[in-house]
Amino acid sequence: MPTSTIPFEVSLEFVNDTADPAILQLSRGCDDDELSGNATILHPQETISLILNAGSTYHYILTQHILRAQISYVLDRLG
């Protein structure tokens, strides 16, 4: 059976459903010390949509007050 080689994109939405602002920042790798210079502030009830490309790995750090979460997303090409 043939496989698809057409590249695709996926939309990933972050929703701040809390009462406090949160900061979403792209990380260059799995290490928290490798943050990029760009950060986005998500105010309460705000949503941001990110377009991810197939065949890539994405790492984000989500921070709110003293809480910090690392989010990694691997988007494989489907065959």
ChimeraX commands (.cxc) that place a marker at each C-alpha (Angstrom):
marker #1 position 0.00,0.00,0.00 radius 0.5
marker #1 position 1.48,3.44,-0.91 radius 0.5
marker #1 position 2.26,5.93,1.84 radius 0.5
marker #1 position 1.54,9.64,1.85 radius 0.5
marker #1 position 4.56,11.92,1.46 radius 0.5
marker #1 position 2.56,15.14,1.50 radius 0.5
marker #1 position 3.74,17.45,4.33 radius 0.5
marker #1 position 1.04,18.65,6.69 radius 0.5
marker #1 position 0.55,21.12,9.50 radius 0.5
marker #1 position -1.33,20.82,12.79 radius 0.5
marker #1 position -2.84,23.64,14.81 radius 0.5
marker #1 position -2.13,23.41,18.55 radius 0.5
marker #1 position -4.16,25.66,20.85 radius 0.5
marker #1 position -3.12,26.84,24.30 radius 0.5
marker #1 position -6.01,28.21,26.38 radius 0.5
marker #1 position -5.43,30.06,29.64 radius 0.5
marker #1 position -8.54,28.99,31.54 radius 0.5
marker #1 position -7.27,30.40,34.84 radius 0.5
marker #1 position -7.77,33.77,36.53 radius 0.5
marker #1 position -4.07,34.71,36.28 radius 0.5
marker #1 position -1.75,35.45,33.34 radius 0.5
marker #1 position 0.58,32.73,32.09 radius 0.5
marker #1 position 3.78,32.93,30.02 radius 0.5
marker #1 position 4.39,30.61,27.08 radius 0.5
marker #1 position 7.98,30.46,25.83 radius 0.5
marker #1 position 9.63,28.37,23.14 radius 0.5
marker #1 position 12.55,26.27,24.38 radius 0.5
marker #1 position 15.44,25.30,22.13 radius 0.5
marker #1 position 15.64,21.83,23.64 radius 0.5
marker #1 position 14.62,19.65,26.55 radius 0.5
marker #1 position 16.72,21.73,28.96 radius 0.5
marker #1 position 14.95,24.62,30.74 radius 0.5
marker #1 position 18.14,26.72,30.49 radius 0.5
marker #1 position 17.86,26.92,26.70 radius 0.5
marker #1 position 14.88,29.28,26.41 radius 0.5
marker #1 position 14.47,31.42,23.32 radius 0.5
marker #1 position 14.16,35.18,23.70 radius 0.5
marker #1 position 10.51,35.26,22.60 radius 0.5
marker #1 position 7.72,34.85,25.13 radius 0.5
marker #1 position 3.97,35.28,24.88 radius 0.5
marker #1 position 1.80,36.39,27.78 radius 0.5
marker #1 position -1.57,34.67,27.85 radius 0.5
marker #1 position -4.04,36.73,29.82 radius 0.5
marker #1 position -6.99,35.03,31.54 radius 0.5
marker #1 position -9.35,33.37,29.04 radius 0.5
marker #1 position -6.96,34.13,26.15 radius 0.5
marker #1 position -6.13,31.53,23.49 radius 0.5
marker #1 position -3.14,31.23,21.19 radius 0.5
marker #1 position -2.95,28.92,18.17 radius 0.5
marker #1 position 0.40,27.56,17.03 radius 0.5
marker #1 position 0.95,25.98,13.62 radius 0.5
marker #1 position 3.30,22.97,13.86 radius 0.5
marker #1 position 5.07,21.37,10.90 radius 0.5
marker #1 position 5.29,17.62,10.39 radius 0.5
marker #1 position 8.65,16.00,11.13 radius 0.5
marker #1 position 9.56,18.50,13.87 radius 0.5
marker #1 position 9.86,18.41,17.65 radius 0.5
marker #1 position 8.63,21.37,19.67 radius 0.5
marker #1 position 9.47,22.27,23.29 radius 0.5
marker #1 position 7.63,24.92,25.27 radius 0.5
marker #1 position 7.81,26.20,28.84 radius 0.5
marker #1 position 4.54,27.36,30.42 radius 0.5
marker #1 position 4.97,29.48,33.56 radius 0.5
marker #1 position 2.41,30.85,35.99 radius 0.5
marker #1 position 3.55,32.37,39.29 radius 0.5
marker #1 position 5.97,29.77,40.71 radius 0.5
marker #1 position 4.52,26.89,38.68 radius 0.5
marker #1 position 6.44,25.80,35.60 radius 0.5
marker #1 position 5.56,23.09,33.09 radius 0.5
marker #1 position 7.56,21.79,30.18 radius 0.5
marker #1 position 5.56,20.71,27.14 radius 0.5
marker #1 position 7.17,18.71,24.34 radius 0.5
marker #1 position 5.34,17.80,21.18 radius 0.5
marker #1 position 6.71,15.49,18.50 radius 0.5
marker #1 position 4.86,15.69,15.23 radius 0.5
marker #1 position 5.77,12.69,13.08 radius 0.5
marker #1 position 4.94,12.31,9.45 radius 0.5
marker #1 position 2.23,9.73,8.97 radius 0.5
marker #1 position 2.91,6.86,6.65 radius 0.5
marker link #1:1,2 radius 0.2
marker link #1:2,3 radius 0.2
marker link #1:3,4 radius 0.2
marker link #1:4,5 radius 0.2
marker link #1:5,6 radius 0.2
marker link #1:6,7 radius 0.2
marker link #1:7,8 radius 0.2
marker link #1:8,9 radius 0.2
marker link #1:9,10 radius 0.2
marker link #1:10,11 radius 0.2
marker link #1:11,12 radius 0.2
marker link #1:12,13 radius 0.2
marker link #1:13,14 radius 0.2
marker link #1:14,15 radius 0.2
marker link #1:15,16 radius 0.2
marker link #1:16,17 radius 0.2
marker link #1:17,18 radius 0.2
marker link #1:18,19 radius 0.2
marker link #1:19,20 radius 0.2
marker link #1:20,21 radius 0.2
marker link #1:21,22 radius 0.2
marker link #1:22,23 radius 0.2
marker link #1:23,24 radius 0.2
marker link #1:24,25 radius 0.2
marker link #1:25,26 radius 0.2
marker link #1:26,27 radius 0.2
marker link #1:27,28 radius 0.2
marker link #1:28,29 radius 0.2
marker link #1:29,30 radius 0.2
marker link #1:30,31 radius 0.2
marker link #1:31,32 radius 0.2
marker link #1:32,33 radius 0.2
marker link #1:33,34 radius 0.2
marker link #1:34,35 radius 0.2
marker link #1:35,36 radius 0.2
marker link #1:36,37 radius 0.2
marker link #1:37,38 radius 0.2
marker link #1:38,39 radius 0.2
marker link #1:39,40 radius 0.2
marker link #1:40,41 radius 0.2
marker link #1:41,42 radius 0.2
marker link #1:42,43 radius 0.2
marker link #1:43,44 radius 0.2
marker link #1:44,45 radius 0.2
marker link #1:45,46 radius 0.2
marker link #1:46,47 radius 0.2
marker link #1:47,48 radius 0.2
marker link #1:48,49 radius 0.2
marker link #1:49,50 radius 0.2
marker link #1:50,51 radius 0.2
marker link #1:51,52 radius 0.2
marker link #1:52,53 radius 0.2
marker link #1:53,54 radius 0.2
marker link #1:54,55 radius 0.2
marker link #1:55,56 radius 0.2
marker link #1:56,57 radius 0.2
marker link #1:57,58 radius 0.2
marker link #1:58,59 radius 0.2
marker link #1:59,60 radius 0.2
marker link #1:60,61 radius 0.2
marker link #1:61,62 radius 0.2
marker link #1:62,63 radius 0.2
marker link #1:63,64 radius 0.2
marker link #1:64,65 radius 0.2
marker link #1:65,66 radius 0.2
marker link #1:66,67 radius 0.2
marker link #1:67,68 radius 0.2
marker link #1:68,69 radius 0.2
marker link #1:69,70 radius 0.2
marker link #1:70,71 radius 0.2
marker link #1:71,72 radius 0.2
marker link #1:72,73 radius 0.2
marker link #1:73,74 radius 0.2
marker link #1:74,75 radius 0.2
marker link #1:75,76 radius 0.2
marker link #1:76,77 radius 0.2
marker link #1:77,78 radius 0.2
marker link #1:78,79 radius 0.2
view
